[in-house]
Amino acid sequence: MPHSELTDFIHRHPHLLVLTGAGISTDSGIPDYRDKNGDWKRKQPVQHPDFMRCEHTRKRYWGRSLVGWPVMRDAQPNPSHAALARLEQQGHIDLLVTQNVDGLHQRAGSQRVIDLHGRSDRVICMSCDFTCTRDEVHERSGVLNPDFTQLSAATAPDGDADLEVDFSGFRIPGCPSCGGILKPDVVFFGDNVPKQRVVDALEALQQADALLVIGSSLMVYSGFRFCRRASEWNKPIAALTLGRTRADELLSLKLDAPISPVLDATLKELEQASEPAPAFT
């Protein structure tokens, strides 16, 4: 059984660094980017250089966000998030590094978390570093573009929506402090993860017994790098995710199975094993 294999892996490697990806949040209603083969399900997401240099790209991004952001904002942690929070409380997880930007791990109770790609609920000015909540920008966008608030479309990953309309008339909220470009405080494709986050995660990986990957195809180098480094350091790597990963040849254990049932059953096995034996008189 997959959960028994994972239970055994955790028993043998009690101090884990866990790396999570989009697959852990799909049960919360947030779509992922890739299929079981690791290929894109839709067009590639917005690229950082294009967002910064092209006003039409920004109009399209914020216009689609006006439809898609509420789905992500209102998403709730699912049993997988709760199970990982419980595993941390039991001392099995030294650090959780997530490629997701939804904040659901923290809302589920995880304390030691690095948001590798930032947080989508924050917005930053690219000129003066002014920050505010995503909801503030969302409300301003709605006031400036009331017609867009009436539109609907299928939800896409990370607060996006599959909306294809004429965005030329969309009015983008500017920075209230300097008028500069506002951008979600996340690492867009084509941008670099802040160095200190990587340094902190690698230091934790050095101290960990093993790496456990959950819900990630690892097709993006920012996550795959941890598997490469774990392999170089001779640390075992387990993956619980549907479909293939970029690191399949590096894995000590591959569980191609639904995440929530496996984590739930693993948690129960670990808790039963830690219960004291009944006293006999």
C-alpha positions as CSV (number, residue, x, y, z in Angstrom):
1,M,0.0,0.0,0.0
2,P,1.4,3.5,-0.8
3,H,0.7,4.9,2.6
4,S,2.6,2.0,4.3
5,E,5.6,2.7,2.0
6,L,5.5,6.4,3.0
7,T,5.1,5.5,6.6
8,D,8.2,3.4,6.4
9,F,10.1,6.1,4.6
10,I,9.3,8.6,7.4
11,H,10.2,6.1,10.1
12,R,13.6,5.6,8.5
13,H,14.1,9.3,7.9
14,P,12.3,11.1,10.8
15,H,13.5,14.6,10.0
16,L,12.2,15.7,6.6
17,L,12.4,18.7,4.3
18,V,9.1,18.7,2.4
19,L,8.7,20.4,-0.9
20,T,5.1,21.0,-2.2
21,G,3.6,22.0,-5.5
22,A,0.3,22.8,-7.1
23,G,-1.0,19.3,-6.9
24,I,-1.5,19.6,-3.1
25,S,-3.9,22.5,-3.6
26,T,-6.1,21.1,-6.4
27,D,-8.5,19.6,-3.7
28,S,-9.0,23.2,-2.5
29,G,-10.3,24.2,-6.0
30,I,-7.1,25.8,-7.2
31,P,-6.2,24.4,-10.7
32,D,-2.7,23.2,-11.4
33,Y,-0.5,24.0,-14.4
34,R,0.5,20.6,-15.8
35,D,-1.0,17.2,-16.7
36,K,0.3,13.8,-15.6
37,N,3.0,13.9,-18.3
38,G,4.3,17.3,-17.0
39,D,3.0,19.2,-20.0
40,W,1.2,22.5,-19.9
41,K,-2.6,22.2,-19.6
42,R,-3.1,25.7,-21.1
43,K,-0.9,28.5,-22.5
44,Q,2.1,29.3,-20.4
45,P,1.6,31.8,-17.6
46,V,2.6,35.4,-17.9
47,Q,6.3,36.0,-18.1
48,H,8.0,38.5,-15.8
49,P,9.8,40.5,-18.5
50,D,6.7,40.7,-20.6
51,F,4.6,41.9,-17.6
52,M,7.2,44.6,-16.8
53,R,7.6,46.0,-20.4
54,C,4.2,45.6,-21.9
55,E,1.1,47.5,-20.8
56,H,-1.2,45.2,-22.7
57,T,0.1,42.2,-20.8
58,R,-0.5,44.0,-17.5
59,K,-4.0,44.9,-18.6
60,R,-4.7,41.3,-19.6
61,Y,-3.3,40.0,-16.3
62,W,-5.2,42.3,-14.0
63,G,-8.4,42.0,-16.1
64,R,-8.3,38.2,-15.9
65,S,-7.4,38.5,-12.2
66,L,-10.6,40.5,-11.5
67,V,-12.5,37.3,-12.4
68,G,-10.0,34.7,-11.1
69,W,-8.7,36.1,-7.9
70,P,-11.8,35.5,-5.7
71,V,-11.6,31.8,-6.3
72,M,-8.0,31.7,-5.0
73,R,-8.7,34.2,-2.2
74,D,-11.7,32.1,-0.9
75,A,-10.0,28.7,-1.2
76,Q,-9.7,26.7,2.1
77,P,-7.0,24.3,3.2
78,N,-7.8,20.7,2.4
79,P,-6.9,17.5,4.3
80,S,-3.5,17.3,2.7
81,H,-2.5,20.7,4.2
82,A,-3.9,19.7,7.6
83,A,-2.0,16.4,7.5
84,L,1.3,18.2,6.8
85,A,0.6,20.6,9.6
86,R,0.1,17.6,11.9
87,L,3.3,15.9,10.7
88,E,5.2,19.1,11.6
89,Q,3.6,19.1,15.1
90,Q,4.7,15.6,15.6
91,G,8.3,16.5,14.7
92,H,8.6,14.8,11.4
93,I,8.9,18.0,9.2
94,D,11.8,20.3,9.9
95,L,10.8,22.7,7.1
96,L,8.2,22.9,4.5
97,V,9.2,24.7,1.2
98,T,6.2,25.4,-1.0
99,Q,6.2,26.4,-4.7
100,N,2.6,27.5,-4.2
101,V,1.6,31.1,-3.5
102,D,-1.8,30.5,-1.9
103,G,-0.8,30.6,1.8
104,L,-2.9,27.5,2.5
105,H,-0.1,25.7,4.5
106,Q,0.0,28.5,7.0
107,R,-3.7,28.7,7.3
108,A,-3.8,24.9,8.0
109,G,-1.4,25.4,10.9
110,S,2.1,24.8,9.4
111,Q,4.6,27.1,11.2
112,R,8.0,26.4,9.5
113,V,7.2,27.4,5.9
114,I,9.2,29.1,3.1
115,D,7.0,30.5,0.4
116,L,9.6,29.9,-2.4
117,H,7.6,31.9,-5.0
118,G,6.1,34.5,-2.7
119,R,2.5,35.1,-1.8
120,S,-0.4,36.1,-4.1
121,D,-2.3,37.9,-1.4
122,R,0.3,40.7,-1.3
123,V,1.0,43.3,-4.0
124,I,4.2,45.3,-4.3
125,C,5.2,48.4,-6.3
126,M,8.1,47.7,-8.6
127,S,9.4,51.2,-8.3
128,C,9.1,52.3,-4.6
129,D,8.4,48.9,-2.8
130,F,5.0,50.1,-1.6
131,T,3.0,47.1,-0.4
132,C,-0.7,46.4,0.1
133,T,-3.1,43.5,0.1
134,R,-4.2,41.9,-3.1
135,D,-7.8,42.6,-2.0
136,E,-7.2,46.3,-2.0
137,V,-6.0,46.2,-5.6
138,H,-8.8,43.9,-6.5
139,E,-11.4,46.4,-5.1
140,R,-9.7,49.3,-6.9
141,S,-9.8,47.3,-10.2
142,G,-13.5,46.7,-9.8
143,V,-14.2,50.4,-9.2
144,L,-12.2,51.4,-12.2
145,N,-13.6,48.6,-14.5
146,P,-17.2,47.9,-13.4
147,D,-18.1,46.2,-16.7
148,F,-15.4,43.5,-16.0
149,T,-16.9,42.6,-12.7
150,Q,-19.9,41.2,-14.6
151,L,-17.8,38.7,-16.6
152,S,-17.3,35.1,-15.7
153,A,-14.8,32.5,-16.9
154,A,-13.3,29.2,-15.9
155,T,-10.7,29.4,-13.1
156,A,-7.1,29.1,-14.0
157,P,-4.0,28.6,-11.7
158,D,-2.9,31.3,-9.2
159,G,-5.8,33.7,-9.4
160,D,-6.0,33.7,-13.2
161,A,-9.0,33.0,-15.4
162,D,-9.5,31.7,-18.9
163,L,-11.0,35.0,-20.0
164,E,-10.4,36.1,-23.6
165,V,-11.9,39.5,-24.3
166,D,-10.7,42.9,-25.5
167,F,-8.6,44.2,-22.6
168,S,-7.5,47.4,-24.4
169,G,-9.9,49.6,-22.3
170,F,-9.0,48.0,-19.0
171,R,-7.7,50.6,-16.4
172,I,-4.9,49.3,-14.3
173,P,-4.6,50.6,-10.8
174,G,-1.2,52.2,-10.3
175,C,0.8,52.6,-7.1
176,P,-1.0,55.1,-4.8
177,S,2.4,56.3,-3.6
178,C,4.4,56.8,-6.8
179,G,2.2,55.8,-9.7
180,G,4.5,52.9,-10.5
181,I,3.7,49.3,-11.7
182,L,1.9,47.1,-9.2
183,K,2.6,43.4,-9.3
184,P,1.6,40.5,-7.0
185,D,4.5,39.7,-4.7
186,V,5.2,36.4,-6.4
187,V,8.0,35.1,-8.6
188,F,6.6,35.1,-12.1
189,F,7.9,32.7,-14.7
190,G,11.2,34.2,-16.1
191,D,12.0,35.8,-12.8
192,N,14.4,34.6,-10.1
193,V,13.6,33.3,-6.6
194,P,15.1,35.6,-4.0
195,K,18.5,34.2,-3.1
196,Q,18.0,34.1,0.7
197,R,14.9,31.8,0.4
198,V,17.0,29.3,-1.6
199,V,19.9,29.6,0.9
200,D,17.6,29.0,3.9
201,A,16.0,26.0,2.2
202,L,19.3,24.4,1.2
203,E,20.6,24.9,4.7
204,A,17.6,23.0,6.1
205,L,18.0,20.3,3.4
206,Q,21.6,19.8,4.6
207,Q,20.3,19.1,8.1
208,A,17.4,16.9,7.1
209,D,17.4,13.1,6.8
210,A,15.6,13.1,3.5
211,L,13.5,15.1,1.0
212,L,9.8,14.5,0.5
213,V,8.2,16.0,-2.6
214,I,4.4,16.3,-2.7
215,G,2.2,17.4,-5.6
216,S,4.9,18.7,-7.9
217,S,6.1,17.6,-11.3
218,L,9.4,19.5,-10.6
219,M,9.5,20.7,-14.2
220,V,10.4,24.2,-13.0
221,Y,14.1,24.4,-11.9
222,S,13.3,26.4,-8.8
223,G,11.9,23.2,-7.3
224,F,14.0,20.6,-9.1
225,R,17.2,22.1,-7.8
226,F,16.4,20.7,-4.3
227,C,16.2,17.2,-5.7
228,R,19.5,17.6,-7.6
229,R,21.2,18.9,-4.4
230,A,19.7,16.1,-2.3
231,S,21.0,13.6,-4.7
232,E,24.5,15.2,-4.6
233,W,24.4,15.0,-0.8
234,N,23.2,11.3,-0.9
235,K,19.9,12.1,0.8
236,P,17.0,9.9,-0.1
237,I,14.1,11.5,-2.0
238,A,10.5,10.4,-2.0
239,A,7.7,11.8,-4.2
240,L,4.0,11.6,-3.7
241,T,2.4,13.0,-6.9
242,L,0.3,12.0,-9.8
243,G,2.2,11.4,-13.0
244,R,5.8,11.7,-13.9
245,T,8.3,14.1,-12.4
246,R,11.5,15.6,-13.7
247,A,13.4,13.9,-10.9
248,D,12.0,10.3,-11.4
249,E,15.5,8.9,-11.9
250,L,16.7,10.4,-8.7
251,L,13.9,9.1,-6.5
252,S,14.3,6.5,-3.8
253,L,10.5,6.1,-3.5
254,K,7.9,7.1,-6.1
255,L,4.2,7.1,-5.1
256,D,2.0,7.8,-8.1
257,A,-1.2,8.1,-6.1
258,P,-3.9,10.6,-4.9
259,I,-2.3,12.8,-2.2
260,S,-5.0,13.3,0.4
261,P,-5.8,9.6,1.0
262,V,-2.2,8.6,1.2
263,L,-1.2,11.4,3.6
264,D,-4.3,10.7,5.8
265,A,-3.5,7.0,6.1
266,T,0.2,7.7,6.7
267,L,-0.7,10.1,9.5
268,K,-2.9,7.6,11.1
269,E,-0.3,4.9,11.0
270,L,2.4,7.2,12.5
271,E,0.0,8.2,15.3
272,Q,-0.9,4.6,16.1
273,A,2.8,3.7,16.1
274,S,3.6,6.5,18.6
275,E,0.8,5.5,21.0
276,P,2.1,3.8,24.2
277,A,1.5,0.1,24.5
278,P,-1.3,-0.8,26.9
279,A,-0.1,-1.7,30.4
280,F,-0.7,-5.2,31.6
281,T,-1.3,-6.0,35.3
